[in-house]
Amino acid sequence: MSTQVSTQTYTMSHLDWLEAEAIYIMREVAAECARPALLFSGGKDSIVMLRLAEKAFRPGKFPFPLVHIDTEHNFPEVIEFRDWKAKQLGEELIVRSLEGSIKKGTIRLPHPEASRNSFQSVTLLETQEEFGFDALMGGARRDEEKARAKERIFSFRDGFGQWDPKSQRPELWDLYNTRVHPGEHMRVFPISNWTELDVWQYIEREKLELPNIYYAHEREVIERNGLLVPITEMTQPKAGETVTTRTVRFRTVGDITCTCPVASTAANPIDIIAETAVTDITERGATRMDDQTSEASMERRKKEGYF
């Protein structure tokens, strides 16, 4: 009598590998850190992080709260989505505003209309101290920007919240050193090894909902320094600039005063995947005015405590 042996094999796609790595990192944070938190802005990367957290910890609740540092200069569509998503998941959402830091005097803007984006580190560090967070998970990726390419998955921050690229810890064989002294903390980036294309492929695979400004829509813009600046109460045309209506979408979302859309007719994830596969400019390079000041601008802000 012959016996048949099954030769069926299971193959993992590259998204499966990335997902498994990110889930492992999240579970490592939950196991090793006393008071972690997940930064959630309502943007695409943090939405992917929420799905990964669901896969890591459901059917239980997340072993950490969601935290957003709100500049109060965010696109309203994104803030509405943030609140709706946290409520849908039934998870705690902690929001701290830069306006609170301004009133306390810990943030002093050069002028009322100044971009608040670079000042988020002040409110973030105040929030970290208020709640005693020893690990803050974020959706930053190495492909976004040169300074972020230097970042370890577990990024050590000193007692002042500062990042020193020369004092980071080795990460060999997926072994992470999470030990911190009182006042110190870790920034953790579970999707550090993902690319923008990976993120959109995962959004398509998981059928994730996003704020509608990620997809093509008509918007009044002006061309300034090679970027399309959206017309809002905070970003008005200067003398000699011409306002036009263009079909655009946002590749990344953030402070209105420094975040620009790109010309696009992509109305769904499949279309965006096709666009992203052939682009040769990073999403921050194509959309962020605050990163255009110098190549070292992001690294300087990270050393001061930025994401």
C-alpha positions in Angstrom: 0.0 0.0 0.0 1.5 3.3 -1.1 1.2 6.4 1.1 1.0 9.8 -0.5 2.9 12.6 1.2 1.8 16.2 0.7 4.4 18.4 -1.0 2.3 21.6 -0.6 4.5 24.6 0.4 3.7 28.0 1.7 5.4 31.0 0.2 5.4 34.5 1.8 5.2 37.6 -0.4 7.4 40.6 0.4 4.4 42.2 2.1 4.0 39.2 4.3 7.6 39.4 5.4 7.4 43.2 6.1 4.1 42.6 8.0 5.6 39.8 10.1 8.7 41.9 11.0 6.5 44.9 12.0 4.2 42.8 14.1 7.2 41.2 15.8 8.6 44.7 16.6 5.3 45.9 18.0 5.0 42.8 20.2 8.6 43.3 21.4 7.7 46.9 22.4 4.6 45.7 24.3 6.7 43.0 26.1 9.8 45.0 26.9 8.5 48.6 27.5 6.6 49.7 30.6 4.6 52.6 29.0 4.6 52.6 25.2 2.4 54.7 22.9 1.6 54.7 19.2 1.8 58.0 17.3 -1.3 58.4 15.2 -1.9 61.4 13.0 -4.5 60.1 10.6 -1.9 59.8 7.8 -1.4 56.8 5.6 1.6 55.4 7.4 0.0 55.6 10.8 -3.1 54.0 9.4 -1.0 51.1 8.2 0.5 51.0 11.8 -3.1 50.7 13.2 -3.8 47.7 11.0 -0.5 46.1 12.1 -1.5 46.7 15.7 -4.8 45.0 15.1 -3.1 41.9 13.7 -0.6 41.9 16.6 -3.0 42.3 19.5 -6.6 41.7 18.5 -9.1 40.5 19.8 -7.7 42.3 22.9 -7.3 46.0 23.2 -4.0 47.6 22.2 -1.5 47.6 25.1 -0.8 51.3 24.5 -2.8 54.5 23.8 -2.8 56.4 20.5 -1.1 59.8 20.6 -1.3 62.8 18.3 0.7 66.0 18.5 -1.7 68.5 16.8 -0.3 71.6 15.3 -3.9 72.8 14.8 -2.8 73.7 11.3 -3.7 70.2 9.9 -6.1 69.5 7.0 -9.6 69.1 8.5 -10.2 66.0 6.4 -7.3 64.3 8.2 -8.4 65.3 11.7 -11.9 64.2 11.1 -10.6 60.8 9.9 -8.3 60.6 13.0 -11.1 61.0 15.4 -13.4 58.6 13.5 -10.8 55.9 13.2 -9.9 56.0 16.9 -13.6 55.8 17.8 -14.2 52.9 15.3 -11.4 50.9 16.9 -12.5 51.8 20.4 -8.9 52.8 21.4 -7.8 55.6 23.7 -6.6 58.7 21.7 -4.5 61.3 23.5 -4.3 64.6 21.7 -1.9 67.4 22.8 -1.8 70.7 20.9 1.0 73.1 20.1 -1.4 75.8 21.1 -1.1 74.6 24.7 2.7 74.8 24.6 2.4 78.3 23.0 0.1 79.4 25.9 2.6 78.0 28.4 5.4 79.9 26.7 7.5 76.8 25.9 7.0 77.5 22.2 7.6 81.0 20.8 6.8 81.4 17.1 8.8 83.9 15.2 5.5 85.3 13.9 1.8 84.2 14.2 1.7 82.8 10.6 4.9 80.8 10.9 4.9 77.0 10.2 4.4 75.1 13.4 5.7 71.8 12.0 9.3 72.1 13.4 8.0 73.0 16.8 6.1 69.7 17.3 9.2 68.2 19.1 8.5 70.6 22.1 5.0 69.4 22.6 5.9 65.8 21.9 8.6 65.8 24.6 6.2 67.5 27.0 3.6 64.8 26.3 6.2 62.1 26.7 7.2 63.5 30.1 3.5 64.1 31.2 2.6 60.4 30.6 5.9 58.8 31.3 6.1 57.1 27.9 9.3 55.1 27.5 8.6 54.1 23.9 6.9 56.0 21.1 6.1 54.1 18.0 5.9 56.0 14.8 5.4 55.4 11.1 8.6 56.9 9.8 10.4 55.0 7.0 14.1 55.0 5.9 13.2 55.7 2.3 11.6 59.1 3.2 14.7 61.2 3.8 18.4 60.9 4.3 18.3 61.5 8.1 15.6 58.9 8.5 17.8 56.5 6.6 20.3 56.6 9.5 17.6 55.8 12.1 17.6 52.4 13.8 14.4 50.6 14.3 14.8 51.2 18.1 16.1 54.7 18.2 17.5 55.8 21.6 16.7 59.3 22.9 18.5 60.8 25.8 17.0 62.6 28.8 16.5 65.7 26.7 14.7 63.7 24.0 17.7 64.2 21.6 18.9 61.9 18.9 22.6 61.3 18.4 23.2 59.1 15.3 26.7 58.1 16.8 25.3 56.7 20.0 22.7 54.3 18.7 22.7 50.7 19.7 23.5 47.7 17.4 20.6 45.7 16.0 21.9 42.2 15.2 19.7 39.2 14.4 16.5 41.1 15.3 17.7 41.5 18.9 16.8 44.9 20.3 18.2 46.7 23.4 15.2 48.5 24.9 16.8 49.5 28.3 16.4 53.1 29.3 17.1 55.1 32.4 14.4 57.3 33.9 13.8 60.3 31.6 15.2 58.5 28.5 13.0 56.8 25.9 13.0 55.0 22.6 11.4 55.9 19.3 10.4 52.8 17.5 9.7 52.5 13.8 8.1 49.1 12.9 7.8 50.0 9.2 11.2 51.4 8.9 12.2 48.9 6.2 9.0 49.7 4.1 9.0 51.9 1.0 6.2 54.2 -0.1 5.3 51.6 -2.7 5.1 48.9 -0.1 2.8 51.1 2.0 0.4 51.6 -1.0 0.5 47.9 -1.9 -0.4 47.1 1.7 -3.2 49.6 1.7 -4.6 48.0 -1.5 -4.2 44.5 -0.1 -5.8 45.3 3.2 -8.5 47.6 1.7 -7.7 50.3 4.2 -9.7 53.5 4.3 -7.8 56.8 4.1 -8.6 60.5 4.2 -10.0 61.5 0.8 -7.2 64.0 0.1 -4.9 61.2 -0.6 -6.8 60.6 -3.9 -7.2 62.9 -6.9 -9.4 65.9 -6.4 -9.6 69.5 -7.7 -7.9 72.2 -5.6 -6.8 75.8 -6.1 -3.0 75.9 -6.0 -0.1 78.2 -6.9 3.3 77.2 -8.2 6.1 78.2 -5.9 9.7 77.0 -5.9 8.8 74.0 -8.0 5.9 72.9 -5.6 2.2 73.2 -5.8 1.1 75.2 -2.8 -2.6 74.7 -1.8 -4.7 77.9 -1.3 -5.9 78.0 2.3 -6.5 80.6 5.0 -2.9 80.0 6.1 -1.3 79.7 2.6 -2.3 82.7 0.5 -0.8 83.8 -2.9 1.9 86.4 -2.9 2.0 89.4 -5.2 2.5 88.2 -8.8 1.5 84.6 -8.2 -1.3 83.1 -10.2 -4.0 80.8 -8.7 -5.0 77.9 -10.8 -7.3 74.9 -10.3 -5.5 71.6 -10.7 -6.3 67.9 -10.2 -4.0 66.9 -7.4 -3.5 64.5 -4.5 -1.4 64.4 -1.4 1.4 61.9 -1.0 1.9 62.8 2.6 -0.2 65.0 5.0 0.9 67.3 7.7 1.0 71.0 8.7 -0.9 72.9 6.0 1.8 75.6 5.9 4.5 73.2 4.6 2.6 70.3 2.9 2.0 70.4 -0.8 0.0 68.2 -3.2 1.3 66.8 -6.4 -0.4 66.8 -9.8 -2.2 63.5 -10.2 -5.3 61.8 -11.6 -4.9 58.7 -9.4 -8.2 58.1 -7.8 -7.6 54.7 -6.1 -4.7 52.7 -4.6 -4.1 50.8 -7.9 -3.6 54.0 -9.8 -1.3 55.4 -7.0 0.8 52.2 -7.0 1.3 52.6 -10.8 2.4 56.2 -10.3 4.6 55.4 -7.3 6.4 52.6 -9.1 7.9 55.1 -11.7 8.5 58.2 -9.5 12.1 59.2 -8.8 11.4 61.8 -6.1 10.7 60.9 -2.5 7.3 61.9 -1.1 8.9 64.4 1.3 11.1 65.8 -1.5 8.1 66.3 -3.7 5.7 67.7 -1.1 7.4 69.3 2.0 8.5 72.9 1.9 10.2 72.6 5.3 12.6 70.0 4.0 13.7 72.2 1.2 15.7 74.7 3.3 18.8 72.4 3.4 19.7 68.8 3.2 20.5 68.8 6.9 17.2 70.3 8.0 15.6 67.0 9.0 18.7 65.8 10.8 18.9 69.0 12.8 15.3 68.7 13.9 15.6 65.1 14.8 18.6 65.9 17.1 16.2 68.4 18.8 13.6 65.7 19.4 11.6 65.6 16.2 9.9 62.4 15.0 
